[in-house]
Amino acid sequence: MSTNPIQFLRQVKQEVKKVTWPTRKEVIPTCTMVIALVAIATVFFFVVDMVLGWGVDKILQLG
């Protein structure tokens, strides 16, 4: 089923009117939580990478 571009844009406009946009009060805590979790994940993967790198280095020094 194909539609012409004008009809498509009308449908898009109708769908955008249905969107419920979050308020600033809802967005700020969500963004803060995302930034905090990204920071925690960054530290975690950095530590895991350092430990694994250290382990591989020790194994390679044996040979």
Phi and psi restraints in degrees (value plus and minus 20) as a CYANA .aco file:
   2 SER   PHI    -137.6   -97.6
   2 SER   PSI     128.5   168.5
   3 THR   PHI    -143.7  -103.7
   3 THR   PSI     134.6   174.6
   4 ASN   PHI     -98.5   -58.5
   4 ASN   PSI     142.2   182.2
   5 PRO   PHI     -79.9   -39.9
   5 PRO   PSI     -56.8   -16.8
   6 ILE   PHI     -85.4   -45.4
   6 ILE   PSI     -65.1   -25.1
   7 GLN   PHI     -83.9   -43.9
   7 GLN   PSI     -59.8   -19.8
   8 PHE   PHI     -80.8   -40.8
   8 PHE   PSI     -65.2   -25.2
   9 LEU   PHI     -84.9   -44.9
   9 LEU   PSI     -55.7   -15.7
  10 ARG   PHI     -83.5   -43.5
  10 ARG   PSI     -62.7   -22.7
  11 GLN   PHI     -84.8   -44.8
  11 GLN   PSI     -59.9   -19.9
  12 VAL   PHI     -82.2   -42.2
  12 VAL   PSI     -64.1   -24.1
  13 LYS   PHI     -80.5   -40.5
  13 LYS   PSI     -61.6   -21.6
  14 GLN   PHI     -84.3   -44.3
  14 GLN   PSI     -61.1   -21.1
  15 GLU   PHI     -89.2   -49.2
  15 GLU   PSI     -57.9   -17.9
  16 VAL   PHI     -85.2   -45.2
  16 VAL   PSI     -52.6   -12.6
  17 LYS   PHI     -84.9   -44.9
  17 LYS   PSI     -43.6    -3.6
  18 LYS   PHI    -102.4   -62.4
  18 LYS   PSI     -33.2     6.8
  19 VAL   PHI     -90.7   -50.7
  19 VAL   PSI     115.1   155.1
  20 THR   PHI    -119.9   -79.9
  20 THR   PSI      89.9   129.9
  21 TRP   PHI    -104.1   -64.1
  21 TRP   PSI     119.1   159.1
  22 PRO   PHI     -91.6   -51.6
  22 PRO   PSI     133.3   173.3
  23 THR   PHI    -104.5   -64.5
  23 THR   PSI     146.3   186.3
  24 ARG   PHI     -79.8   -39.8
  24 ARG   PSI     -56.3   -16.3
  25 LYS   PHI     -83.3   -43.3
  25 LYS   PSI     -50.3   -10.3
  26 GLU   PHI    -104.6   -64.6
  26 GLU   PSI     -52.9   -12.9
  27 VAL   PHI     -94.6   -54.6
  27 VAL   PSI     -61.9   -21.9
  28 ILE   PHI     -80.7   -40.7
  28 ILE   PSI     -69.2   -29.2
  29 PRO   PHI     -83.7   -43.7
  29 PRO   PSI     -56.0   -16.0
  30 THR   PHI     -84.9   -44.9
  30 THR   PSI     -65.8   -25.8
  31 CYS   PHI     -83.9   -43.9
  31 CYS   PSI     -60.0   -20.0
  32 THR   PHI     -81.2   -41.2
  32 THR   PSI     -63.4   -23.4
  33 MET   PHI     -84.7   -44.7
  33 MET   PSI     -61.2   -21.2
  34 VAL   PHI     -83.0   -43.0
  34 VAL   PSI     -65.2   -25.2
  35 ILE   PHI     -82.9   -42.9
  35 ILE   PSI     -61.5   -21.5
  36 ALA   PHI     -84.3   -44.3
  36 ALA   PSI     -64.1   -24.1
  37 LEU   PHI     -87.2   -47.2
  37 LEU   PSI     -55.8   -15.8
  38 VAL   PHI     -84.9   -44.9
  38 VAL   PSI     -61.0   -21.0
  39 ALA   PHI     -83.4   -43.4
  39 ALA   PSI     -63.7   -23.7
  40 ILE   PHI     -82.8   -42.8
  40 ILE   PSI     -64.5   -24.5
  41 ALA   PHI     -83.7   -43.7
  41 ALA   PSI     -57.8   -17.8
  42 THR   PHI     -82.4   -42.4
  42 THR   PSI     -66.7   -26.7
  43 VAL   PHI     -83.6   -43.6
  43 VAL   PSI     -64.1   -24.1
  44 PHE   PHI     -78.4   -38.4
  44 PHE   PSI     -70.7   -30.7
  45 PHE   PHI     -88.9   -48.9
  45 PHE   PSI     -50.3   -10.3
  46 PHE   PHI     -83.2   -43.2
  46 PHE   PSI     -66.1   -26.1
  47 VAL   PHI     -84.6   -44.6
  47 VAL   PSI     -64.3   -24.3
  48 VAL   PHI     -81.2   -41.2
  48 VAL   PSI     -62.9   -22.9
  49 ASP   PHI     -82.7   -42.7
  49 ASP   PSI     -62.1   -22.1
  50 MET   PHI     -84.9   -44.9
  50 MET   PSI     -63.3   -23.3
  51 VAL   PHI     -84.7   -44.7
  51 VAL   PSI     -65.6   -25.6
  52 LEU   PHI     -85.5   -45.5
  52 LEU   PSI     -59.8   -19.8
  53 GLY   PHI     -82.5   -42.5
  53 GLY   PSI     -61.7   -21.7
  54 TRP   PHI     -82.7   -42.7
  54 TRP   PSI     -63.6   -23.6
  55 GLY   PHI     -83.2   -43.2
  55 GLY   PSI     -64.3   -24.3
  56 VAL   PHI     -84.3   -44.3
  56 VAL   PSI     -60.4   -20.4
  57 ASP   PHI     -80.2   -40.2
  57 ASP   PSI     -63.3   -23.3
  58 LYS   PHI     -85.1   -45.1
  58 LYS   PSI     -60.5   -20.5
  59 ILE   PHI     -85.1   -45.1
  59 ILE   PSI     -62.4   -22.4
  60 LEU   PHI     -89.5   -49.5
  60 LEU   PSI     -47.0    -7.0
  61 GLN   PHI     -92.6   -52.6
  61 GLN   PSI     -40.8    -0.8
  62 LEU   PHI     -87.5   -47.5
  62 LEU   PSI     -51.6   -11.6
